Amino acid sequence: MTMTPTMTKPAVADERVAKRNPLQKLLGRPEVGALVGAIVLFVFFASVSQTFIQPNAFATVLYGSSTIGIMAVGVSLLMIGGEFDLSTGVAVISSALTASMFSWYFSMNVWVGVILALVVSVGIGYINGWILMKTKLPSFIVTLATFLMLTGLNLGLTRMIGGGVSSPSISDMDGYASARAIFSSSVSIAGVDVNNTVFIWIALVAVASWVLLRTKVGNWIFAVGGDANAARAVGVPVKATKIGLFMAVGFCGWILGMHNLFAFDAVQSGEGVGNEFLYIIAAVIGGCLLTGGYGSAVGGAIGAFIFGMANKGIVYAEWNPDWFKFFLGLMLLLATIVNLIVKRRADSSKG
Amino acid sequence: MTKFSWRKTALMAAVVPMLALSACSSTGGKPADAGNAGGGGQVVNTPRMKVALITHAPAGDTFWDTVRKGAQEAADKDNVELLYTNDPEAGRQSQLIQQAIDQKVDGIAVTLATPDALKDSLKKATAAGIPVVSLNAGESVSTQLGAFTHFGSNEQLAGQAVGEKLAAQGAKHPICVIQAQGHVGLEARCAGVKAKVPGTEILYVNGADMTAVQSTATAKLQASKDADVIIGLGAPITLTLLKAVSTAGSSAKVASFDLNRELAQKIVDGSVMFTVDQQPWLQGYSAIDALWQSKRGGFKIGGGQAVLTGPAIIDESNAADVLKFAEQGIR
């Protein structure tokens, strides 16, 4: 290739900055494949089950999606930043256990425990990120280690402090009612009870999308996920960005943990194992690349919605639940293939 | 890599089934269909109703398959459409109850392994006028949560039954193997044994990985030479413990909880002393039947108390009879 220094402006506008066809612009978005999948799935379940489209049932679907979706927001951002976190499933439970057992053991207002849990959750994220940056080990290994340690801590500390395998109930303590109102109550919209988590989920997606697309930090996230060394070379604070992403995941884990706690009063110490994959699945269905540098928060949300529809839809359609995992795997495969095709088409053809 | 050839593929497609046919085994394999044992008979003439059975079962578990078979047989007899769903995670099991309410079922049978997580959605079921029974787990909280009765075996009692039998045989140092750390029911079983034989020691193993169960149990038996009995809390675990006993060259005898066909065979053979069965088929059957009875004439079985489906002790005296039914997958 030869570079010809051009002093004069070319007559024709550079194709790189030319306006693209809006349809093609839409097709180039990471979440398109998932969106198509979601629509297909919705139409499908709506046609096989009358219950599925009833407002009450749909609120249940949305609620189920939100419990995956809240975490998928953080996990999507992290994956765009080129890392992933296997400790998220149990970290949610750790957060809930911290809040409940601290307030129970010291007989304190529940809100003290809730704030402490926030510190612990974000702290777990910080430690994950810090070890990662310090050791340069793959995030798979580092977070696998924290996953195992947290699983053990959850079981061990719960037995040591609470004397059992689930945390003691905190439903009669000060501050419980107000915390429950925030983390786990439902709002009645036209006679349908919609759980708060749905609104929290939507708000998180909106904030995450704004950060990704409209702020400097968003550019940093894409940059560190695309190529960390190149990003460092142009002055992106790689270390701070990655640690920050892990802390954001921790924050999402805190919200979901608090929901689990206040929805059920008590938390089973052995739970959460395996859920980390659901969050990753949601992000991947939503168009986030495992290699980083590409994806969107909305995509993760659609991925979670697909998961929620498949999970609940099978029940409403009155099918044997044995098939759910197969169905989920198929969805994952199809959504990612559609993503790939759509993306290639949009990138290769000129508009 | 050689090039893909359609001709080769076609040849393979033709030859492989022929090979398969000529390679038929003369023993074992799937038995020829001997007709439907039970069920398939007359159905009651009450109107069709819809009942949800919601359990905390992990996918692909033999115990829960037996529960489901019992429930299905009752459903077939009672003209009930059975909607079976399961999720081992408390929060999602609670969502399944919500979904059953959305589907406007005529009754809900639910396991209460995690009562705290389920109480809100069960409250909604009661408010919607749906009768609820509980089964398997949650005897102590069943009525509080709105169920009119409970079908299950008391784990503590089952543990004590094992403990008593072991004490009668002079056991001093049994090892009670828990395959899921943090499981309330399993802890209660071992606590029951310990209540009768104070020398009982608890060993935690990872039940999801049978090789780990075997190696951990072997190590434990090698370390504690004076262990005289080892107790498995589930049939597959006990079968693995048998291997561990012979690997370790230990003289410990083997006792068990729950049942499956292989375990029944081992009791007939005498390599396992006895097992305590909570009769899971009966739990599924009775729960669905009770909901039908409630619809049929407003009947409420149990008088506000739990209906016990166990413990039933199976030892060499009755194992041969039980084995017959275990082969049909209902014990």
Boltz contact constraints between the chains, C-beta under 6 A:
constraints:
  - contact:
      token1: [A, 51]
      token2: [B, 102]
      max_distance: 6.0
  - contact:
      token1: [A, 51]
      token2: [B, 103]
      max_distance: 6.0
  - contact:
      token1: [A, 56]
      token2: [B, 102]
      max_distance: 6.0
  - contact:
      token1: [A, 57]
      token2: [B, 102]
      max_distance: 6.0
  - contact:
      token1: [A, 60]
      token2: [B, 98]
      max_distance: 6.0
  - contact:
      token1: [A, 60]
      token2: [B, 99]
      max_distance: 6.0
  - contact:
      token1: [A, 60]
      token2: [B, 102]
      max_distance: 6.0
  - contact:
      token1: [A, 64]
      token2: [B, 95]
      max_distance: 6.0
  - contact:
      token1: [A, 155]
      token2: [B, 181]
      max_distance: 6.0
  - contact:
      token1: [A, 155]
      token2: [B, 182]
      max_distance: 6.0
  - contact:
      token1: [A, 165]
      token2: [B, 182]
      max_distance: 6.0
  - contact:
      token1: [A, 264]
      token2: [B, 116]
      max_distance: 6.0
  - contact:
      token1: [A, 264]
      token2: [B, 117]
      max_distance: 6.0
  - contact:
      token1: [A, 265]
      token2: [B, 116]
      max_distance: 6.0
  - contact:
      token1: [A, 266]
      token2: [B, 116]
      max_distance: 6.0
  - contact:
      token1: [A, 268]
      token2: [B, 90]
      max_distance: 6.0
  - contact:
      token1: [A, 268]
      token2: [B, 114]
      max_distance: 6.0
  - contact:
      token1: [A, 269]
      token2: [B, 182]
      max_distance: 6.0
  - contact:
      token1: [A, 270]
      token2: [B, 182]
      max_distance: 6.0
  - contact:
      token1: [A, 271]
      token2: [B, 89]
      max_distance: 6.0
  - contact:
      token1: [A, 315]
      token2: [B, 85]
      max_distance: 6.0
  - contact:
      token1: [A, 315]
      token2: [B, 99]
      max_distance: 6.0
  - contact:
      token1: [A, 318]
      token2: [B, 83]
      max_distance: 6.0
  - contact:
      token1: [A, 321]
      token2: [B, 85]
      max_distance: 6.0
